[in-house]
């Protein structure tokens, strides 16, 4: 018996060489001798996978793959390389990344004098620009009242100047920019105390604009040009070549139509390199009644099999850095202010009922503990109203602060917790500590939900070209930072972002980028794991990220990316 199997194995190995040369055009390919992590909890590991056309036909061991050789399968020896399912970036903003291709970038400095010098140098170096748009600056430099337009007016008064803060949730502009956008003392705030134009004692805007009001303001200066379309393609190819075969565009804040029109054009031209799920951004209170109809109209106009506009994104609260995240307790340095959120529990409940009826997924930006509690309460009430869970996927993203009593509710209510692990290496700075005190030392906690077997997904959530250039969209950077709770720079000597107990296992991270990401999009029956019958999305990696030093994970790169059974990046001459 041993002799029989030894001879069979020998013939199989010899056959690899001859069959792979002779049958180059066959649509059946057997990938053998690999280290395959399937993201299928029933059978997490395999040695071989066979693809027939666009689907996976077999997952198992090398001997089992032999049966396909007799049918003329091409055989590729993986030589022990690690293989993962195609990745899903469950929250990113390709349209915003592309539209920011010519933003001017400054180093972030804490001292105002240094910042003003940098701004002056940036403006002086760009005399040909019609307006100056760039960033970034630290919210902590200016305190609770924010920066002032007068400081920019002294440097540039003829052209609009628009500068984003580091987190992209507020904007500092000069008087000329306010004039061009038509913002004056008569302009109403979108939501006072949350999405507003900071004003002086006379009611005159000071040039500091927060949250949704900031997005609306910036849109006066953005457009989707052919250059932006090319940037959009380049960014998607960058992601695809890293193994991201599916993503969720978490919204474009007022330019959804223009962005999806460009994507549809690219799709029809065969230039959409990955599966693109998209959302309509509900970030203005006045859009509450029409948001679902607007989303459906966008999908009817631009949707296709590869481009699906199927998620409502609610930008529910702000961020701690601008004191706009919705918290149960007042910010320590702004007594009387605990932030705010976009909608009431009642409004959220009614919206969830309508979304469930329309089979439209829900994705919610929620940073503050009160914001998250409010949404969970609305979901729980929707369960009671329907007599069952809503028939959609509901994900809450960011979750920087969560009540201890709310962690278990994610599993109980079937709610997805979506994190951006690249943020998990950020040590709280003076600005955050001044705002929420000791809470700043225990932000972005995923372990309670993981221990409770809730669904966890991971993403890059970048909004700018600079984030792309800095590799913030690289999923292997995210995996290393989430695994270590430390930034890439400094390796083992880098400071931990507390609590250290929140370091996430690598297999949990990979599952969050694969099967759980597919689940969030409602596609786990066809994507996200290496299983028979699913779409053949595989990535072959240059190193086994489960075995390398924990500070080398970020060096992981695909040797080959296979999407729908086709080799779309790399080659097999390793």
C-alpha positions as CSV (number, residue, x, y, z in Angstrom):
1,X,0.0,0.0,0.0
2,X,2.8,2.4,0.9
3,X,4.6,1.6,-2.3
4,X,1.5,2.3,-4.4
5,X,1.0,5.7,-2.9
6,X,4.7,6.6,-3.1
7,X,4.7,5.8,-6.9
8,X,1.4,7.7,-7.3
9,X,3.0,10.8,-5.6
10,X,6.1,10.5,-7.8
11,X,4.0,10.3,-11.0
12,X,2.0,13.3,-9.8
13,X,5.2,15.4,-9.2
14,X,6.6,14.4,-12.6
15,X,3.3,15.2,-14.2
16,X,3.3,18.8,-12.8
17,X,6.2,19.7,-15.2
18,X,4.8,18.1,-18.4
19,X,1.1,19.0,-17.9
20,X,1.8,22.6,-17.0
21,X,3.7,23.1,-20.3
22,X,1.3,21.1,-22.5
23,X,-2.0,22.5,-21.4
24,X,-1.5,26.3,-21.1
25,X,-4.9,27.4,-22.3
26,X,-7.1,25.1,-20.2
27,X,-9.8,26.7,-18.0
28,X,-9.2,24.2,-15.2
29,X,-6.2,25.0,-13.0
30,X,-5.0,22.9,-10.0
31,X,-2.9,24.9,-7.5
32,X,-1.0,22.4,-5.5
33,X,1.7,22.1,-2.8
34,X,0.5,25.3,-1.1
35,X,-0.2,26.5,2.4
36,X,-3.8,27.6,2.0
37,X,-5.7,29.5,4.7
38,X,-9.3,29.1,3.6
39,X,-11.1,31.4,6.1
40,X,-13.6,28.6,6.4
41,X,-13.8,27.7,10.0
42,X,-14.9,24.1,9.2
43,X,-11.7,23.4,7.3
44,X,-9.3,26.3,7.8
45,X,-6.3,24.8,6.0
46,X,-5.7,23.0,2.8
47,X,-2.8,22.2,0.4
48,X,-4.5,22.4,-3.0
49,X,-7.3,24.2,-4.7
50,X,-8.7,23.6,-8.2
51,X,-10.4,26.4,-10.2
52,X,-12.8,25.7,-13.1
53,X,-13.5,28.8,-15.0
54,X,-14.5,31.5,-12.4
55,X,-15.4,29.1,-9.6
56,X,-13.6,27.0,-7.0
57,X,-14.1,23.3,-7.8
58,X,-12.0,21.6,-5.2
59,X,-10.3,22.4,-1.9
60,X,-8.2,19.8,-0.1
61,X,-5.0,17.9,-0.5
62,X,-2.6,17.3,-3.5
63,X,-3.8,13.7,-4.0
64,X,-7.4,14.9,-4.3
65,X,-6.4,17.4,-6.9
66,X,-5.0,14.5,-9.0
67,X,-8.4,13.6,-10.2
68,X,-8.6,16.8,-12.2
69,X,-5.3,16.1,-14.0
70,X,-7.0,13.3,-15.9
71,X,-9.5,15.9,-17.2
72,X,-6.7,18.0,-18.6
73,X,-6.2,20.5,-15.7
74,X,-3.2,22.8,-15.8
75,X,-1.1,22.3,-12.6
76,X,0.7,25.1,-10.8
77,X,3.1,24.2,-8.0
78,X,2.8,26.8,-5.2
79,X,6.0,25.6,-3.6
80,X,4.6,26.0,-0.1
81,X,3.6,29.7,-0.5
82,X,0.8,31.0,1.7
83,X,-2.5,31.5,-0.1
84,X,-5.4,33.6,1.2
85,X,-8.9,34.4,-0.1
86,X,-9.2,37.7,-1.9
87,X,-9.4,40.6,0.7
88,X,-12.3,43.0,1.3
89,X,-11.7,46.6,2.4
90,X,-14.9,47.1,4.2
91,X,-14.7,50.9,4.5
92,X,-12.7,53.2,2.3
93,X,-13.2,56.3,0.1
94,X,-11.7,55.9,-3.4
95,X,-13.6,58.8,-4.9
96,X,-12.3,61.2,-2.2
97,X,-8.8,59.8,-2.5
98,X,-8.8,60.4,-6.3
99,X,-10.4,63.9,-5.9
100,X,-7.6,64.9,-3.5
101,X,-4.8,64.0,-6.0
102,X,-3.4,67.6,-6.1
103,X,-3.9,68.5,-2.4
104,X,-0.9,70.2,-1.0
105,X,0.6,68.4,1.9
106,X,2.4,69.8,5.0
107,X,4.0,68.1,7.9
108,X,1.9,68.2,11.0
109,X,3.5,70.3,13.7
110,X,2.1,71.2,17.1
111,X,3.4,74.7,17.5
112,X,1.4,77.5,15.8
113,X,4.4,79.5,14.7
114,X,5.9,76.5,12.9
115,X,2.5,75.8,11.3
116,X,2.1,79.3,10.1
117,X,5.5,79.2,8.5
118,X,4.7,76.0,6.8
119,X,1.5,77.4,5.4
120,X,3.2,80.5,4.2
121,X,5.9,78.4,2.4
122,X,3.2,76.3,0.8
123,X,1.2,79.2,-0.5
124,X,4.3,81.0,-1.8
125,X,5.4,77.9,-3.6
126,X,2.2,77.7,-5.6
127,X,1.5,81.1,-7.2
128,X,-0.2,79.5,-10.2
129,X,-3.1,77.9,-8.3
130,X,-6.6,79.4,-8.5
131,X,-7.1,78.3,-4.9
132,X,-5.0,76.6,-2.2
133,X,-6.4,73.3,-0.8
134,X,-4.3,71.2,1.4
135,X,-3.4,70.1,5.0
136,X,-2.9,69.0,7.6
137,X,-3.0,70.6,11.0
138,X,-3.4,69.5,14.6
139,X,-6.7,70.4,16.3
140,X,-4.9,70.6,19.6
141,X,-2.9,73.6,18.3
142,X,-5.9,75.9,18.6
143,X,-8.0,74.7,21.5
144,X,-11.7,74.5,21.7
145,X,-12.5,77.5,19.6
146,X,-10.5,76.4,16.6
147,X,-8.3,78.4,14.2
148,X,-9.2,81.8,12.8
149,X,-9.4,83.1,9.3
150,X,-7.4,86.2,10.2
151,X,-4.2,84.2,10.5
152,X,-4.7,83.0,6.9
153,X,-5.7,86.4,5.6
154,X,-2.4,87.8,6.6
155,X,-0.7,85.3,4.3
156,X,-3.2,85.1,1.4
157,X,-6.3,87.3,0.9
158,X,-6.8,87.2,-2.8
159,X,-7.2,83.4,-3.3
160,X,-9.3,81.0,-1.4
161,X,-7.3,78.9,1.1
162,X,-8.9,75.7,2.4
163,X,-6.9,73.6,4.9
164,X,-8.1,70.2,6.3
165,X,-7.3,69.1,9.8
166,X,-5.4,65.8,10.4
167,X,-8.6,63.7,10.8
168,X,-10.5,65.4,7.9
169,X,-13.4,66.4,10.1
170,X,-13.0,70.1,10.2
171,X,-11.6,72.8,7.8
172,X,-9.8,76.1,8.3
173,X,-10.4,78.7,5.6
174,X,-9.6,82.3,4.9
175,X,-12.1,85.1,4.2
176,X,-11.8,84.8,0.5
177,X,-12.9,81.1,0.6
178,X,-15.9,82.0,2.7
179,X,-16.8,84.8,0.2
180,X,-16.5,82.4,-2.8
181,X,-18.7,79.8,-1.0
182,X,-21.3,82.4,0.0
183,X,-20.9,81.8,3.7
184,X,-21.6,84.8,6.0
185,X,-23.3,85.7,9.3
186,X,-26.7,84.8,7.8
187,X,-25.7,81.2,6.9
188,X,-27.4,78.7,9.2
189,X,-25.5,75.9,10.9
190,X,-26.4,72.4,9.7
191,X,-26.6,71.1,13.3
192,X,-25.6,73.7,15.9
193,X,-22.9,72.3,18.2
194,X,-22.1,69.4,15.8
195,X,-21.9,70.5,12.2
196,X,-21.4,74.3,12.3
197,X,-19.5,77.4,11.3
198,X,-17.6,78.7,14.3
199,X,-18.5,82.3,14.9
200,X,-17.3,85.3,16.8
201,X,-19.3,87.3,19.3
202,X,-21.0,89.2,16.5
203,X,-22.1,86.0,14.7
204,X,-19.4,86.4,11.9
205,X,-17.9,83.1,10.8
206,X,-14.3,82.8,12.0
207,X,-13.2,80.3,9.3
208,X,-13.4,77.1,11.3
209,X,-15.9,74.7,9.9
210,X,-16.8,71.3,11.3
211,X,-18.2,67.9,10.2
212,X,-20.9,67.9,7.5
213,X,-20.7,71.7,7.1
214,X,-17.0,71.2,6.2
215,X,-17.8,68.6,3.6
216,X,-20.5,70.8,2.0
217,X,-18.0,73.7,2.0
218,X,-15.2,71.7,0.3
219,X,-17.5,70.5,-2.4
220,X,-17.5,74.0,-3.8
221,X,-13.9,73.5,-4.9
222,X,-14.0,69.8,-6.0
223,X,-14.9,68.2,-9.4
224,X,-14.5,64.8,-11.0
225,X,-12.2,65.4,-14.0
226,X,-10.6,63.0,-16.4
227,X,-7.4,63.3,-14.3
228,X,-9.4,62.3,-11.2
229,X,-10.9,59.3,-13.1
230,X,-7.3,58.1,-13.9
231,X,-6.3,58.6,-10.3
232,X,-9.4,56.5,-9.3
233,X,-8.3,53.7,-11.5
234,X,-4.7,53.8,-10.3
235,X,-5.9,53.6,-6.7
236,X,-8.1,50.7,-7.3
237,X,-5.3,48.9,-9.2
238,X,-3.1,49.6,-6.2
239,X,-5.6,47.9,-3.9
240,X,-6.2,45.0,-6.3
241,X,-2.5,44.3,-6.7
242,X,-2.3,44.1,-2.9
243,X,-5.0,41.4,-3.0
244,X,-8.1,43.6,-2.3
245,X,-10.7,42.2,-4.8
246,X,-13.8,43.8,-3.2
247,X,-14.4,47.0,-1.4
248,X,-17.1,49.2,0.1
249,X,-17.0,52.9,-0.8
250,X,-18.2,54.4,2.5
251,X,-19.4,57.6,0.8
252,X,-18.4,60.8,-0.9
253,X,-20.3,63.4,1.1
254,X,-22.3,65.3,-1.5
255,X,-20.5,64.1,-4.6
256,X,-21.8,60.6,-4.7
257,X,-23.5,61.1,-8.0
258,X,-20.4,62.5,-9.7
259,X,-18.2,59.8,-8.3
260,X,-20.5,56.9,-9.3
261,X,-21.0,58.4,-12.7
262,X,-17.2,58.3,-13.2
263,X,-17.1,54.7,-11.9
264,X,-19.9,53.6,-14.2
265,X,-18.1,55.1,-17.1
266,X,-15.0,53.2,-16.1
267,X,-17.0,50.0,-15.6
268,X,-18.5,50.2,-19.2
269,X,-15.0,50.7,-20.6
270,X,-13.7,47.6,-18.8
271,X,-11.5,49.7,-16.4
272,X,-13.0,48.7,-13.1
273,X,-10.4,46.4,-11.7
274,X,-12.3,45.1,-8.6
275,X,-15.8,44.5,-7.2
276,X,-17.1,47.9,-6.1
277,X,-19.9,48.2,-3.5
278,X,-20.9,51.8,-2.9
279,X,-23.0,53.8,-0.6
280,X,-25.2,56.9,-0.5
281,X,-24.0,59.2,2.2
282,X,-26.7,60.5,4.6
283,X,-24.9,63.3,6.3
284,X,-27.5,66.1,6.1
285,X,-30.7,66.1,8.2
286,X,-32.8,67.3,5.3
287,X,-31.9,64.2,3.3
288,X,-33.6,61.9,5.8
289,X,-36.9,61.5,4.0
290,X,-35.4,61.0,0.5
291,X,-32.1,59.1,1.2
292,X,-33.5,55.7,0.3
293,X,-35.0,57.0,-3.0
294,X,-31.8,58.8,-3.8
295,X,-29.8,55.6,-3.2
296,X,-32.1,53.5,-5.4
297,X,-32.0,56.1,-8.2
298,X,-28.2,56.1,-8.1
299,X,-28.1,52.3,-8.4
300,X,-30.7,52.3,-11.2
301,X,-28.6,54.9,-13.1
302,X,-25.1,53.5,-12.5
303,X,-25.3,50.0,-11.0
304,X,-24.1,46.9,-12.6
305,X,-22.9,43.4,-11.4
306,X,-19.4,44.9,-10.6
307,X,-20.7,48.3,-9.3
308,X,-23.4,47.9,-6.7
309,X,-24.8,50.9,-4.9
310,X,-26.5,49.0,-2.1
311,X,-25.6,50.5,1.2
312,X,-26.8,53.6,3.1
313,X,-24.0,55.3,5.0
314,X,-25.0,57.4,7.9
315,X,-22.5,59.9,9.2
316,X,-24.0,59.8,12.6
317,X,-21.7,61.7,14.9
318,X,-18.3,63.5,14.7
319,X,-14.9,62.9,16.3
320,X,-13.3,63.4,19.7
321,X,-10.7,65.7,18.2
322,X,-13.2,68.4,17.3
323,X,-15.5,67.6,20.4
324,X,-18.3,66.6,18.1
325,X,-18.5,62.8,18.8
326,X,-21.7,62.1,20.7
327,X,-20.7,61.2,24.3
328,X,-22.6,60.5,27.5
329,X,-20.4,62.8,29.5
330,X,-19.3,66.4,28.7
331,X,-15.9,66.9,27.2
332,X,-13.6,67.9,30.0
333,X,-12.4,71.1,28.4
334,X,-15.7,72.2,27.0
335,X,-18.2,71.9,29.9
336,X,-21.8,71.8,28.7
337,X,-20.8,70.1,25.4
338,X,-21.0,66.4,24.9
339,X,-21.2,66.4,21.1
340,X,-24.3,65.4,19.2
341,X,-25.5,63.0,16.5
342,X,-27.5,63.3,13.3
343,X,-30.7,61.5,14.2
344,X,-32.9,60.4,17.2
345,X,-33.5,56.8,18.2
346,X,-36.9,57.1,16.7
347,X,-35.7,58.3,13.4
348,X,-33.0,55.6,13.3
349,X,-35.6,52.9,14.1
350,X,-37.9,54.0,11.4
351,X,-35.1,54.1,8.9
352,X,-33.9,50.6,9.7
353,X,-37.4,49.3,9.2
354,X,-37.5,50.9,5.7
355,X,-34.1,49.7,4.8
356,X,-35.0,46.2,5.8
357,X,-38.0,46.3,3.6
358,X,-35.9,47.6,0.7
359,X,-33.0,45.1,1.3
360,X,-30.5,48.0,1.6
361,X,-27.5,47.5,4.0
362,X,-26.7,50.1,6.7
363,X,-23.2,51.4,7.5
364,X,-22.9,53.9,10.4
365,X,-20.1,56.2,11.4
366,X,-20.1,56.1,15.2
367,X,-17.3,57.3,17.4
368,X,-18.9,58.4,20.7
369,X,-20.4,56.0,23.3
370,X,-23.7,57.7,23.3
371,X,-23.9,57.6,19.5
372,X,-23.3,53.8,19.5
373,X,-25.7,53.2,22.3
374,X,-28.4,55.2,20.5
375,X,-28.0,53.1,17.3
376,X,-28.0,49.8,19.2
377,X,-31.2,50.9,21.0
378,X,-32.8,51.6,17.6
379,X,-31.7,48.3,16.2
380,X,-33.1,46.4,19.2
381,X,-36.4,48.2,18.8
382,X,-36.4,47.3,15.1
383,X,-36.1,43.6,16.1
384,X,-39.1,44.0,18.4
385,X,-41.1,45.8,15.7
386,X,-40.3,43.2,13.0
387,X,-40.5,40.3,15.4
388,X,-37.2,39.1,13.9
389,X,-33.8,40.6,12.9
390,X,-33.8,43.1,10.1
391,X,-33.1,41.3,6.8
392,X,-30.0,43.5,6.0
393,X,-26.4,43.8,7.2
394,X,-25.9,46.5,9.7
395,X,-22.3,47.6,10.5
396,X,-21.1,50.3,13.0
397,X,-17.7,51.6,12.2
398,X,-14.8,53.2,14.2
399,X,-16.3,52.6,17.7
400,X,-13.6,54.6,19.5
401,X,-15.6,54.6,22.8
402,X,-18.2,52.0,23.7
403,X,-20.0,51.4,27.0
404,X,-18.9,48.2,28.6
405,X,-22.6,47.1,28.7
406,X,-22.9,47.6,25.0
407,X,-20.1,45.3,23.8
408,X,-22.2,42.1,24.1
409,X,-25.1,43.7,22.2
410,X,-23.3,43.4,18.9
411,X,-23.5,39.6,18.9
412,X,-27.0,39.6,20.4
413,X,-28.3,42.0,17.8
414,X,-26.3,40.6,14.8
415,X,-24.5,43.9,14.4
416,X,-21.1,44.0,12.7
417,X,-18.3,45.9,14.4
418,X,-16.1,47.5,11.8
419,X,-12.6,48.7,12.7
420,X,-9.7,50.4,11.0
421,X,-6.7,48.6,12.5
422,X,-4.2,51.2,11.2
423,X,-5.6,53.5,13.8
424,X,-5.0,51.1,16.6
425,X,-1.4,52.1,16.9
426,X,-2.2,55.7,17.6
427,X,-1.2,56.7,21.2
428,X,-3.7,59.3,22.5
429,X,-2.2,62.7,22.2
430,X,-2.6,65.7,24.5
431,X,-5.7,66.9,22.6
432,X,-7.6,63.7,23.1
433,X,-6.6,63.3,26.7
434,X,-7.7,66.9,27.4
435,X,-11.1,66.0,25.9
436,X,-12.0,62.7,27.5
437,X,-9.3,62.0,30.1
438,X,-8.7,58.3,31.0
439,X,-11.1,57.1,28.3
440,X,-8.4,58.1,25.8
441,X,-6.3,55.3,27.1
442,X,-8.8,52.6,26.2
443,X,-10.1,53.4,22.7
444,X,-11.0,51.1,19.8
445,X,-11.5,47.9,21.8
446,X,-12.4,44.9,19.6
447,X,-11.6,42.1,22.0
448,X,-14.9,42.1,24.0
449,X,-16.8,41.6,20.7
450,X,-14.2,39.0,19.4
451,X,-14.5,37.0,22.7
452,X,-18.3,37.1,22.2
453,X,-18.1,35.8,18.6
454,X,-19.5,38.9,17.1
455,X,-18.7,39.6,13.5
456,X,-15.7,41.9,13.1
457,X,-14.5,43.5,9.9
458,X,-11.5,45.6,9.0
459,X,-10.8,48.5,6.6
460,X,-8.4,51.3,5.6
461,X,-10.8,54.2,5.7
462,X,-8.5,56.6,3.9
463,X,-9.8,59.8,2.3
464,X,-6.8,61.4,0.7
465,X,-4.0,60.8,-1.8
466,X,-1.5,61.3,1.0
467,X,-3.0,58.4,2.9
468,X,-2.5,56.3,-0.2
469,X,1.1,57.4,-0.6
470,X,1.7,56.7,3.1
471,X,0.5,53.1,2.6
472,X,-2.4,53.6,5.0
473,X,-4.6,51.6,2.6
474,X,-2.2,48.7,2.6
475,X,-4.0,45.8,4.4
476,X,-0.8,44.2,5.6
477,X,0.1,47.5,7.4
478,X,-3.3,47.3,9.0
479,X,-2.8,43.7,10.0
480,X,0.6,44.4,11.6
481,X,-0.7,47.5,13.5
482,X,-3.8,45.7,14.7
483,X,-1.8,42.7,15.8
484,X,0.8,44.8,17.7
485,X,-1.1,47.8,18.8
486,X,2.0,49.8,17.7
487,X,2.8,51.9,14.6
488,X,5.0,50.4,11.9
489,X,7.7,53.0,12.6
490,X,9.9,51.9,15.5
491,X,9.1,48.2,15.3
492,X,9.3,46.6,18.7
493,X,10.5,49.9,20.3
494,X,7.4,51.8,19.2
495,X,5.0,52.9,22.0
496,X,1.9,50.8,22.5
497,X,-1.5,52.3,22.2
498,X,-3.2,51.1,25.4
499,X,-4.6,48.7,26.4
500,X,-2.0,46.2,25.2
501,X,-4.5,43.4,25.8
502,X,-6.3,44.7,22.7
503,X,-3.7,43.2,20.3
504,X,-5.7,41.1,17.8
505,X,-4.7,37.7,16.6
506,X,-3.6,37.5,12.9
507,X,-6.1,34.8,12.0
508,X,-8.9,37.1,13.4
509,X,-7.5,40.0,11.3
510,X,-7.4,37.8,8.2
511,X,-10.9,36.6,8.8
512,X,-12.0,40.2,9.2
513,X,-10.5,41.1,5.8
514,X,-12.0,38.1,4.1
515,X,-15.0,36.0,5.1
516,X,-16.4,38.7,7.5
517,X,-15.9,41.4,5.0
518,X,-17.9,39.4,2.5
519,X,-20.5,38.9,5.1
520,X,-20.8,42.6,5.7
521,X,-21.6,43.1,2.1
522,X,-24.1,40.2,2.0
523,X,-21.9,38.1,-0.2
524,X,-20.4,35.5,2.1
525,X,-22.2,32.8,0.1
526,X,-20.0,33.5,-2.9
527,X,-16.9,35.4,-1.7
528,X,-14.6,35.7,1.3
529,X,-13.3,32.1,1.7
530,X,-11.8,29.4,-0.3
531,X,-14.7,26.9,-0.6
532,X,-16.2,24.8,-3.4
533,X,-18.7,26.8,-5.5
534,X,-17.4,30.2,-4.5
535,X,-15.8,32.8,-6.8
536,X,-12.2,32.0,-7.4
537,X,-10.5,35.0,-5.7
538,X,-7.0,34.0,-4.3
539,X,-3.8,35.8,-3.4
540,X,-0.4,34.1,-3.3
541,X,1.9,35.8,-0.8
542,X,5.7,36.3,-0.7
543,X,5.8,35.2,2.9
544,X,3.8,33.3,5.5
545,X,2.4,36.2,7.6
546,X,1.4,33.7,10.3
547,X,5.0,32.6,10.8
548,X,7.2,35.7,10.3
549,X,8.3,38.0,13.1
550,X,5.3,40.1,14.2
551,X,7.1,43.3,13.1
552,X,7.7,41.9,9.6
553,X,4.0,41.4,8.7
554,X,3.8,44.7,6.9
555,X,6.4,43.4,4.4
556,X,3.9,40.9,3.1
557,X,3.1,41.3,-0.6
558,X,1.2,39.3,-3.2
559,X,3.2,37.4,-5.7
560,X,0.0,36.7,-7.6
561,X,-3.6,37.9,-7.4
562,X,-6.3,35.7,-9.0
563,X,-9.8,37.2,-9.4
564,X,-12.7,35.3,-10.9
565,X,-10.2,32.6,-11.8
566,X,-8.0,34.9,-13.9
567,X,-4.5,35.9,-13.0
568,X,-4.9,39.7,-12.7
569,X,-1.5,40.5,-11.1
570,X,1.9,38.9,-10.8
571,X,3.2,35.6,-12.1
572,X,4.1,32.1,-11.1
573,X,7.8,31.9,-11.8
574,X,8.8,31.9,-8.1
